[in-house]
Amino acid sequence: MICMRAYHALVDDLLTWEEFEAKVGAVCTKENDEDAETEAARSVAESLGRLHVKIADLKKGPTLCSFFCKVIEKGDIIRFERDSETVAHSYIDPDDDLFVTESPDAEPPGLLRRVLVGDDTGEAVLVFRDMKVHGTQDIRVGDVLEVAARFRGLSNVIAVDLQEADKGRDVCLRKSGMKTLKPLSLRVKILSLEERDLPCADNAPRRRFTDAYVWVIDGHVSPSAKGAGYEAWKEAVTGNVNCFARIRVFGDAVSATLKEAGEGAVIELDGITQRPSRFAYYRAGDESAVSVCMPDDTVSSRDFVPAEVPFERLADLPGDSGEISVSVRVEDAGHIGSYLRLPRKQRRLRGFGDAGYGSDAANEESGAAGGAADEGIYRPENIFRIRRCIVSDASDGSGLYARLVLWGRQAEIPLSNGDTVRVYNCSIRNADMADTRGDFKDTAGDAGFEIHAGSNSCVKILHGDGGYGDEYGEISGVIMEFPEGLCIIESGSGDRYTVVAQDKAQVALLSQSAGCGEVRILGRIAGHVICAGSVNPVLRGVSDVIKRLENLENKFGFDGDIPS
């Protein structure tokens, strides 16, 4: 990076070019001196914390990023053929699923090489394409590099410029970090399965995948060591054991096997690849294979015993800790709150920090502009959800209460008072007592901390023994829409039950019944949740309606008779 423009590219999401020039001018002590000007630009980028960031702090925003790293592994050169009949040439990239080149006239074959690098905070994959692949021949495992790159994601860091770091500079790697780009085998216990859609460009078909949240039992195993006996197999384990991970499954056959096995099953996946992430994250495709492990399966003459996720009691939880799991009972489900969380560039353009979004000054500025600045800011990706609940320990009656804070998609999970909730991989933070004191009925039972569950957590609602139980019942009432989903308000008692539908047709029927009179739901009931088996409207005669009105009259103390 040898010019002001390059240094501005590190901070262009924070400062405009004019603002950057002004800051450089204030720092530079020599006029018309290009070297001094460049050094001043470097100083400004460094003062804003962007000159050399840690890998864990890399994020989308500025045009370029800068960091030091150590080479962990250099992948093989991948050759591919381009489609010469199309304007934009596309190919399947093991890192990006689909990559579109910017040079339609490039000569085939195309070249691709990935280099795994890391520091003490995480790992990333440097991606080299075409002619830049030839410049990777001198890179060796263990080299410490200074990199300037375009950040597209931890699995896709486009190297723009790199050089060997100064002598004496060392970079430490995470002991539990990602070690290889090669396919691995993994033995896990399924905690959660969810069907999701992959975001695609406009007019492109959405791609379905299965998101599996798992508990790793036997770690990462090299496929070549699987038949070498137990001791050799054990030594081939290179990753963490007894940790949480997420597996994104695109292969139809693998997805079907996972669904058939179901949550709670122990499986072994072969041919999956790890992807750099702040959380253990893998990808499985059509080239992967899966087998379900039965209780009598063995690993080279040793009995296989599925590891269980340990749960902590609220009374034993330390403050400011992470990567633990709890089983709690919901005392107050709270409600879902929403707020705008705009990208950094939009915040700067709208005057964040000076006027502040939502302030009187910002609103006046927006009104003067005819509201044009607000166009598009209420897109779904800018709306963030949060729910704050009050929970107690499900394993004992200690009377200890804490606040459970659910973020993002976790906040939209249907939740009702009395539910038992398992939160995997949550973090514990000290609570602001002034903010939480009013939430607790018994201040003596305030644990003084909050349990936070975000994108790297897994939240499961348990009913009875983990399913909906065998208790069938009937609830009559009115269907209403609440933040946690569709609920039925039981006639007479006024109790609220979350309604779980079994298929899309039933979801549509329940939605049509919302606020449109009384219905009767027959299904399995556990706590304050009913898994609907059938939904039918309640038809009442005139005498029945009059009787119910008289009950209301007595309940609320109305005067006068109801005409018959």
C-alpha positions as CSV (number, residue, x, y, z in Angstrom):
1,M,0.0,0.0,0.0
2,I,2.0,3.0,-1.3
3,C,-0.5,5.7,-1.9
4,M,-3.2,7.7,-0.2
5,R,-6.0,6.1,-2.2
6,A,-4.9,2.7,-0.9
7,Y,-5.0,3.9,2.7
8,H,-8.3,5.5,2.2
9,A,-9.7,2.2,0.9
10,L,-9.1,0.8,4.5
11,V,-11.4,3.4,6.0
12,D,-13.8,4.5,3.2
13,D,-16.8,3.2,5.1
14,L,-16.0,5.7,7.9
15,L,-14.7,8.8,6.0
16,T,-15.3,10.3,2.6
17,W,-12.3,11.2,0.5
18,E,-12.6,14.9,1.5
19,E,-12.8,14.0,5.2
20,F,-9.8,11.7,4.8
21,E,-7.8,14.4,3.0
22,A,-8.6,16.9,5.8
23,K,-7.3,14.5,8.5
24,V,-4.2,13.7,6.5
25,G,-3.5,17.4,6.0
26,A,-3.8,17.9,9.8
27,V,-1.2,15.2,10.4
28,C,1.2,15.9,7.6
29,T,4.0,18.3,8.6
30,K,5.6,18.8,5.2
31,E,3.9,20.3,2.2
32,N,4.3,18.9,-1.3
33,D,6.1,15.9,0.1
34,E,4.6,12.7,-1.3
35,D,6.4,10.4,1.2
36,A,5.3,12.5,4.2
37,E,1.8,12.6,2.8
38,T,1.8,8.8,2.5
39,E,3.1,8.3,6.0
40,A,0.4,10.7,7.3
41,A,-2.3,8.7,5.5
42,R,-0.9,5.5,7.0
43,S,-1.0,7.2,10.5
44,V,-4.7,8.2,10.0
45,A,-5.6,4.6,9.0
46,E,-3.8,3.2,12.0
47,S,-5.4,5.7,14.4
48,L,-8.8,4.4,13.2
49,G,-7.8,0.8,14.0
50,R,-7.8,-0.3,10.3
51,L,-4.1,-0.7,9.4
52,H,-3.6,-4.2,10.7
53,V,-6.7,-5.8,12.2
54,K,-7.1,-9.2,13.7
55,I,-8.8,-11.9,11.5
56,A,-11.8,-12.0,14.0
57,D,-12.4,-8.3,13.4
58,L,-12.5,-8.6,9.6
59,K,-15.9,-7.5,8.2
60,K,-17.6,-6.2,5.1
61,G,-17.5,-2.4,4.8
62,P,-14.3,-0.9,3.6
63,T,-12.9,-1.6,0.1
64,L,-9.7,-3.1,1.5
65,C,-8.6,-4.7,4.7
66,S,-5.1,-5.2,6.1
67,F,-3.8,-7.9,8.4
68,F,-0.9,-10.1,9.5
69,C,-1.3,-13.9,9.3
70,K,0.5,-17.2,9.3
71,V,0.1,-19.7,6.5
72,I,-1.5,-22.9,7.8
73,E,-2.0,-24.8,4.6
74,K,-1.7,-24.2,0.8
75,G,-4.4,-25.9,-1.2
76,D,-3.9,-27.5,-4.6
77,I,-4.3,-25.6,-7.8
78,I,-7.8,-26.1,-9.2
79,R,-8.3,-25.9,-13.0
80,F,-11.7,-25.3,-14.6
81,E,-13.2,-24.6,-18.0
82,R,-15.1,-21.4,-18.7
83,D,-18.3,-21.3,-20.8
84,S,-17.2,-19.2,-23.8
85,E,-20.8,-18.8,-25.1
86,T,-21.9,-16.5,-22.2
87,V,-21.0,-13.0,-21.4
88,A,-20.1,-13.8,-17.8
89,H,-18.2,-17.0,-17.2
90,S,-19.3,-19.0,-14.1
91,Y,-17.9,-22.0,-12.4
92,I,-18.5,-24.0,-9.2
93,D,-16.2,-22.9,-6.6
94,P,-15.8,-25.1,-3.5
95,D,-15.6,-22.0,-1.3
96,D,-18.4,-19.8,-2.8
97,D,-20.8,-22.3,-4.3
98,L,-21.0,-20.1,-7.4
99,F,-18.5,-17.5,-8.6
100,V,-18.9,-15.2,-11.6
101,T,-15.8,-13.8,-13.2
102,E,-15.4,-10.2,-14.2
103,S,-13.4,-10.9,-17.3
104,P,-15.5,-12.6,-20.0
105,D,-12.6,-12.6,-22.5
106,A,-10.3,-14.6,-20.3
107,E,-8.7,-17.6,-21.9
108,P,-9.5,-21.1,-20.4
109,P,-8.6,-22.9,-18.4
110,G,-9.2,-20.9,-15.3
111,L,-7.0,-21.3,-12.2
112,L,-7.9,-21.2,-8.5
113,R,-5.9,-21.7,-5.4
114,R,-6.9,-21.3,-1.8
115,V,-4.5,-20.7,1.1
116,L,-5.6,-21.2,4.7
117,V,-4.1,-18.6,7.1
118,G,-4.8,-17.6,10.7
119,D,-3.8,-15.7,13.8
120,D,-4.6,-16.0,17.5
121,T,-8.2,-15.0,16.9
122,G,-9.3,-17.1,13.9
123,E,-8.7,-18.3,10.4
124,A,-9.5,-17.1,6.9
125,V,-9.0,-18.4,3.3
126,L,-7.0,-16.3,0.8
127,V,-8.3,-16.8,-2.7
128,F,-6.1,-16.4,-5.7
129,R,-7.5,-16.6,-9.3
130,D,-6.0,-17.0,-12.7
131,M,-2.6,-15.2,-13.1
132,K,-2.3,-14.5,-9.3
133,V,-2.1,-18.2,-8.7
134,H,1.4,-18.2,-10.2
135,G,2.5,-15.8,-7.5
136,T,1.6,-18.4,-4.8
137,Q,4.4,-20.8,-5.7
138,D,6.9,-19.2,-3.2
139,I,4.4,-19.2,-0.3
140,R,5.3,-21.8,2.3
141,V,3.5,-23.2,5.3
142,G,4.6,-21.2,8.4
143,D,5.3,-18.0,6.5
144,V,4.1,-14.8,8.2
145,L,2.4,-12.5,5.6
146,E,1.2,-8.9,5.5
147,V,-1.9,-9.0,3.4
148,A,-4.1,-6.3,1.7
149,A,-7.3,-7.9,0.5
150,R,-11.0,-7.5,-0.4
151,F,-13.1,-9.1,2.3
152,R,-16.1,-11.1,1.0
153,G,-16.2,-13.5,4.0
154,L,-13.8,-15.5,6.0
155,S,-14.0,-18.2,3.3
156,N,-13.4,-15.7,0.5
157,V,-10.7,-13.1,1.1
158,I,-9.5,-11.9,-2.3
159,A,-5.8,-11.2,-2.0
160,V,-4.9,-7.9,-3.7
161,D,-1.3,-7.5,-2.5
162,L,0.8,-9.4,0.0
163,Q,4.4,-9.5,1.1
164,E,6.4,-11.4,3.7
165,A,6.3,-9.7,7.1
166,D,9.3,-8.0,8.6
167,K,11.8,-10.3,10.2
168,G,11.1,-10.9,13.9
169,R,7.3,-10.6,13.6
170,D,5.5,-13.7,14.6
171,V,1.9,-14.7,14.6
172,C,0.5,-17.3,17.0
173,L,-2.3,-19.6,15.8
174,R,-5.3,-20.8,17.8
175,K,-4.8,-24.3,19.3
176,S,-8.4,-25.2,18.6
177,G,-8.5,-23.5,15.2
178,M,-9.1,-24.8,11.7
179,K,-6.2,-27.0,10.5
180,T,-7.0,-28.0,6.9
181,L,-9.1,-27.3,3.8
182,K,-9.3,-31.0,3.0
183,P,-12.4,-33.2,3.4
184,L,-12.9,-34.6,6.9
185,S,-15.0,-37.1,8.8
186,L,-17.0,-36.1,11.8
187,R,-19.1,-38.0,14.4
188,V,-21.8,-35.9,16.0
189,K,-25.1,-35.9,17.8
190,I,-27.9,-33.9,16.1
191,L,-29.4,-31.2,18.3
192,S,-31.4,-29.4,15.8
193,L,-32.5,-29.6,12.1
194,E,-34.0,-26.8,10.1
195,E,-34.8,-26.3,6.4
196,R,-33.7,-22.9,5.1
197,D,-33.3,-21.0,1.8
198,L,-30.0,-19.7,0.6
199,P,-30.2,-16.0,-0.3
200,C,-29.7,-15.6,-4.1
201,A,-29.4,-12.8,-6.6
202,D,-32.5,-11.3,-8.2
203,N,-34.6,-13.7,-10.4
204,A,-32.3,-16.6,-9.4
205,P,-34.0,-19.8,-8.0
206,R,-33.6,-20.1,-4.2
207,R,-31.5,-23.0,-3.1
208,R,-32.8,-25.1,-0.2
209,F,-30.4,-26.6,2.4
210,T,-30.6,-28.2,5.8
211,D,-29.0,-26.5,8.7
212,A,-27.9,-29.0,11.3
213,Y,-26.7,-27.9,14.7
214,V,-24.7,-30.6,16.3
215,W,-22.6,-31.7,19.3
216,V,-19.2,-33.0,18.2
217,I,-18.3,-36.3,19.8
218,D,-15.2,-37.7,18.2
219,G,-13.7,-34.6,16.5
220,H,-12.3,-34.2,13.0
221,V,-10.9,-37.5,11.5
222,S,-8.8,-37.9,8.4
223,P,-10.5,-40.4,6.1
224,S,-7.1,-42.1,5.4
225,A,-6.8,-43.0,9.1
226,K,-10.2,-44.6,9.5
227,G,-9.0,-48.1,8.8
228,A,-5.7,-48.0,10.6
229,G,-6.9,-49.2,14.0
230,Y,-8.2,-47.4,17.0
231,E,-5.0,-45.9,18.3
232,A,-4.0,-44.5,14.9
233,W,-7.6,-43.4,14.4
234,K,-7.5,-41.6,17.8
235,E,-4.2,-39.8,16.9
236,A,-5.7,-38.6,13.6
237,V,-8.3,-36.5,15.5
238,T,-7.2,-32.9,14.8
239,G,-10.0,-30.7,16.1
240,N,-12.0,-30.1,19.2
241,V,-14.0,-32.8,20.9
242,N,-17.2,-32.1,22.8
243,C,-17.9,-28.8,21.2
244,F,-20.8,-27.3,19.2
245,A,-20.8,-26.9,15.4
246,R,-23.1,-26.1,12.5
247,I,-23.3,-28.1,9.3
248,R,-24.8,-26.7,6.2
249,V,-26.0,-29.6,4.1
250,F,-26.7,-29.2,0.4
251,G,-26.7,-32.8,-0.7
252,D,-30.2,-34.2,-1.1
253,A,-29.2,-37.7,-0.1
254,V,-27.4,-36.5,3.0
255,S,-30.4,-34.2,4.0
256,A,-32.8,-37.1,3.6
257,T,-30.8,-39.3,5.9
258,L,-30.5,-36.6,8.5
259,K,-34.3,-36.0,8.5
260,E,-34.9,-39.7,8.8
261,A,-32.5,-40.0,11.7
262,G,-34.0,-37.0,13.4
263,E,-32.9,-34.9,16.3
264,G,-31.0,-36.7,19.0
265,A,-29.5,-39.3,16.6
266,V,-25.7,-39.9,16.5
267,I,-24.3,-39.9,12.9
268,E,-21.0,-40.0,11.1
269,L,-20.4,-37.7,8.2
270,D,-17.7,-38.4,5.6
271,G,-16.3,-36.0,3.0
272,I,-17.4,-32.7,4.6
273,T,-15.3,-29.5,4.5
274,Q,-14.7,-27.0,7.3
275,R,-15.2,-23.4,6.5
276,P,-13.5,-20.5,8.5
277,S,-15.9,-19.0,10.9
278,R,-16.1,-17.5,14.3
279,F,-18.0,-20.6,15.2
280,A,-17.2,-24.2,14.1
281,Y,-18.9,-24.5,10.7
282,Y,-18.9,-27.2,8.0
283,R,-20.3,-27.8,4.6
284,A,-21.7,-31.1,3.2
285,G,-22.7,-31.7,-0.4
286,D,-23.5,-34.4,-2.9
287,E,-20.0,-35.7,-2.6
288,S,-20.5,-36.3,1.2
289,A,-21.8,-39.5,2.8
290,V,-23.6,-40.0,6.1
291,S,-24.3,-43.1,8.3
292,V,-26.4,-43.4,11.4
293,C,-24.6,-44.9,14.4
294,M,-26.6,-47.3,16.5
295,P,-26.0,-47.9,20.2
296,D,-24.2,-51.2,19.5
297,D,-21.8,-49.7,17.0
298,T,-18.1,-50.0,17.8
299,V,-15.0,-48.1,16.9
300,S,-12.2,-50.7,16.4
301,S,-13.3,-52.9,19.2
302,R,-14.3,-50.1,21.6
303,D,-18.0,-49.6,22.4
304,F,-19.3,-46.3,21.2
305,V,-21.0,-44.2,24.0
306,P,-22.7,-41.0,22.8
307,A,-21.5,-38.0,24.7
308,E,-24.2,-35.9,26.4
309,V,-24.2,-32.1,26.4
310,P,-23.5,-30.9,30.0
311,F,-26.0,-28.4,31.4
312,E,-25.1,-25.8,34.1
313,R,-27.3,-24.8,37.0
314,L,-28.0,-21.1,37.4
315,A,-26.6,-21.2,40.9
316,D,-23.2,-22.4,39.5
317,L,-22.9,-20.1,36.6
318,P,-20.0,-17.6,36.7
319,G,-20.2,-14.1,35.3
320,D,-18.9,-13.2,31.8
321,S,-18.5,-16.7,30.5
322,G,-19.3,-18.4,27.2
323,E,-19.8,-21.7,25.4
324,I,-22.0,-23.3,28.1
325,S,-25.5,-24.7,28.0
326,V,-28.5,-24.3,30.4
327,S,-31.9,-25.9,30.8
328,V,-34.4,-23.3,32.2
329,R,-38.1,-22.8,32.8
330,V,-39.8,-19.7,31.3
331,E,-41.5,-17.7,34.0
332,D,-42.2,-14.6,31.8
333,A,-41.9,-15.0,28.0
334,G,-41.8,-11.3,27.5
335,H,-42.4,-9.9,24.0
336,I,-40.4,-9.4,20.7
337,G,-38.9,-6.0,20.2
338,S,-37.7,-4.7,16.9
339,Y,-35.2,-1.9,15.9
340,L,-33.3,-0.7,12.9
341,R,-29.7,-1.8,12.6
342,L,-28.3,-0.1,9.5
343,P,-25.0,-0.8,7.7
344,R,-22.3,1.5,8.7
345,K,-22.3,3.5,5.5
346,Q,-26.0,4.2,5.8
347,R,-25.5,5.4,9.4
348,R,-22.9,7.9,8.3
349,L,-25.0,9.2,5.5
350,R,-27.9,9.7,7.8
351,G,-25.9,11.5,10.4
352,F,-25.4,8.8,13.0
353,G,-23.3,10.0,15.9
354,D,-24.0,13.7,15.2
355,A,-27.8,14.1,14.9
356,G,-28.5,10.4,15.5
357,Y,-31.1,8.4,13.8
358,G,-34.5,9.0,15.2
359,S,-33.6,12.3,16.9
360,D,-35.4,15.5,16.2
361,A,-32.5,16.9,14.1
362,A,-32.4,13.8,12.0
363,N,-36.2,13.8,11.5
364,E,-36.2,17.5,10.5
365,E,-33.4,16.8,8.0
366,S,-35.3,13.8,6.6
367,G,-38.5,15.9,6.3
368,A,-36.7,18.7,4.5
369,A,-35.4,16.2,2.0
370,G,-38.9,14.9,1.4
371,G,-38.2,11.7,3.1
372,A,-36.0,10.5,0.2
373,A,-33.3,9.4,2.6
374,D,-35.6,6.9,4.2
375,E,-36.1,4.9,1.0
376,G,-35.2,1.3,1.5
377,I,-34.0,1.5,5.1
378,Y,-36.9,-0.6,6.4
379,R,-35.8,-3.7,4.4
380,P,-36.1,-6.9,6.3
381,E,-32.3,-7.3,6.6
382,N,-32.2,-4.0,8.5
383,I,-34.8,-5.0,11.1
384,F,-33.4,-6.8,14.1
385,R,-35.4,-8.8,16.7
386,I,-34.8,-9.2,20.4
387,R,-36.8,-10.9,23.2
388,R,-36.1,-10.6,26.9
389,C,-37.5,-13.4,29.1
390,I,-37.4,-14.2,32.8
391,V,-36.3,-17.8,33.5
392,S,-35.6,-20.1,36.5
393,D,-33.6,-23.2,36.8
394,A,-35.5,-26.2,35.4
395,S,-33.4,-28.8,37.3
396,D,-34.3,-27.6,40.9
397,G,-36.6,-25.3,42.8
398,S,-33.9,-22.9,44.1
399,G,-36.0,-19.9,43.4
400,L,-33.2,-18.2,41.4
401,Y,-34.2,-16.1,38.4
402,A,-32.2,-14.7,35.5
403,R,-32.9,-12.9,32.3
404,L,-32.7,-14.8,29.0
405,V,-32.0,-12.5,26.0
406,L,-32.8,-14.0,22.6
407,W,-31.3,-12.3,19.6
408,G,-32.2,-12.3,15.9
409,R,-33.9,-15.4,14.6
410,Q,-33.8,-16.9,18.1
411,A,-36.2,-14.2,19.3
412,E,-38.9,-15.4,16.8
413,I,-39.1,-18.9,18.3
414,P,-42.6,-19.5,19.7
415,L,-42.3,-19.3,23.5
416,S,-44.9,-19.4,26.3
417,N,-44.8,-19.2,30.1
418,G,-44.1,-22.6,31.7
419,D,-42.0,-23.9,28.7
420,T,-38.8,-25.7,29.4
421,V,-36.1,-24.4,27.2
422,R,-32.6,-25.8,26.5
423,V,-30.1,-23.1,25.3
424,Y,-27.0,-24.6,23.8
425,N,-23.8,-22.6,23.5
426,C,-24.9,-19.4,25.2
427,S,-22.9,-16.7,27.0
428,I,-23.3,-15.2,30.4
429,R,-23.0,-11.5,31.0
430,N,-23.4,-9.4,34.1
431,A,-26.8,-7.7,34.2
432,D,-27.5,-4.0,34.7
433,M,-29.3,-4.2,38.0
434,A,-31.0,-0.9,37.5
435,D,-32.4,-2.1,34.2
436,T,-33.5,-5.6,35.3
437,R,-34.7,-5.1,38.9
438,G,-38.3,-4.3,38.0
439,D,-38.5,-7.6,36.0
440,F,-38.3,-9.9,39.0
441,K,-41.1,-10.5,41.4
442,D,-38.6,-11.6,44.1
443,T,-35.5,-9.4,44.1
444,A,-33.8,-11.8,46.5
445,G,-33.8,-14.4,43.8
446,D,-32.2,-12.2,41.2
447,A,-29.1,-14.1,39.8
448,G,-27.5,-10.8,38.8
449,F,-26.6,-12.0,35.2
450,E,-28.1,-12.4,31.8
451,I,-28.1,-15.5,29.5
452,H,-27.6,-14.4,25.9
453,A,-28.4,-16.6,22.9
454,G,-27.5,-15.3,19.4
455,S,-26.7,-16.7,16.0
456,N,-24.1,-19.2,17.3
457,S,-26.5,-20.6,19.9
458,C,-29.2,-23.3,19.6
459,V,-32.6,-22.8,21.4
460,K,-34.9,-25.8,21.8
461,I,-38.3,-25.9,23.5
462,L,-38.9,-29.1,25.3
463,H,-42.4,-30.4,26.2
464,G,-42.5,-33.2,28.7
465,D,-39.8,-35.7,27.7
466,G,-38.6,-33.7,24.7
467,G,-41.6,-34.2,22.4
468,Y,-45.2,-33.1,22.7
469,G,-46.1,-36.0,24.9
470,D,-49.1,-38.4,24.6
471,E,-51.6,-36.2,26.5
472,Y,-54.3,-35.4,24.0
473,G,-56.8,-32.7,24.8
474,E,-59.2,-30.1,23.4
475,I,-59.0,-26.3,23.7
476,S,-61.8,-24.0,22.6
477,G,-61.2,-20.3,22.1
478,V,-60.2,-17.5,19.7
479,I,-57.1,-17.6,17.6
480,M,-55.0,-14.5,17.9
481,E,-51.7,-13.3,16.4
482,F,-48.9,-12.6,18.9
483,P,-45.2,-11.9,18.4
484,E,-44.3,-15.5,19.2
485,G,-46.8,-16.7,16.6
486,L,-50.4,-17.9,16.5
487,C,-52.0,-18.5,19.9
488,I,-55.4,-19.6,21.1
489,I,-57.0,-17.8,24.1
490,E,-59.0,-20.5,25.9
491,S,-62.6,-19.6,26.5
492,G,-63.4,-19.2,30.2
493,S,-59.9,-19.4,31.7
494,G,-58.3,-16.8,29.3
495,D,-55.1,-18.9,29.2
496,R,-52.9,-18.5,26.2
497,Y,-51.5,-21.5,24.3
498,T,-49.0,-21.4,21.4
499,V,-50.4,-23.4,18.5
500,V,-48.0,-25.6,16.5
501,A,-49.2,-26.6,13.1
502,Q,-48.2,-29.9,11.4
503,D,-48.2,-28.8,7.8
504,K,-48.6,-25.7,5.5
505,A,-52.3,-26.3,4.9
506,Q,-52.9,-26.2,8.6
507,V,-50.9,-23.0,9.0
508,A,-53.1,-21.4,6.3
509,L,-56.3,-22.6,8.1
510,L,-55.1,-21.3,11.4
511,S,-54.2,-17.9,9.9
512,Q,-57.6,-17.6,8.3
513,S,-59.3,-18.4,11.6
514,A,-57.3,-15.6,13.5
515,G,-59.8,-13.2,15.0
516,C,-62.8,-14.7,13.1
517,G,-64.7,-16.4,15.9
518,E,-64.3,-19.3,18.2
519,V,-62.5,-22.6,17.1
520,R,-61.9,-25.9,18.7
521,I,-58.4,-27.4,18.4
522,L,-57.8,-31.1,19.2
523,G,-54.2,-32.2,19.6
524,R,-51.3,-33.1,21.9
525,I,-50.9,-30.6,24.8
526,A,-47.7,-30.0,26.8
527,G,-47.3,-27.0,29.1
528,H,-48.8,-24.0,27.2
529,V,-48.3,-25.5,23.7
530,I,-50.7,-27.5,21.7
531,C,-49.7,-29.4,18.6
532,A,-52.8,-29.2,16.5
533,G,-54.3,-32.4,15.1
534,S,-57.6,-30.9,13.9
535,V,-59.1,-27.4,13.8
536,N,-62.8,-26.8,13.6
537,P,-65.1,-23.8,14.0
538,V,-67.4,-23.8,17.1
539,L,-71.1,-23.5,16.2
540,R,-73.3,-22.4,19.1
541,G,-77.1,-22.1,19.3
542,V,-79.0,-19.0,20.4
543,S,-79.6,-20.3,23.9
544,D,-75.9,-21.2,24.4
545,V,-74.9,-17.7,23.2
546,I,-77.3,-16.1,25.7
547,K,-76.0,-18.3,28.5
548,R,-72.5,-17.1,27.8
549,L,-73.5,-13.5,27.7
550,E,-75.2,-13.9,31.1
551,N,-71.9,-15.4,32.4
552,L,-70.2,-12.3,31.1
553,E,-72.8,-10.1,32.8
554,N,-72.3,-11.7,36.1
555,K,-68.5,-11.6,35.8
556,F,-68.3,-7.9,34.9
557,G,-71.3,-6.7,37.0
558,F,-73.5,-5.3,34.2
559,D,-77.0,-4.2,35.1
560,G,-80.1,-5.0,33.2
561,D,-81.4,-8.2,31.6
562,I,-80.3,-9.6,28.3
563,P,-83.4,-10.0,26.0
564,S,-84.2,-13.5,24.9
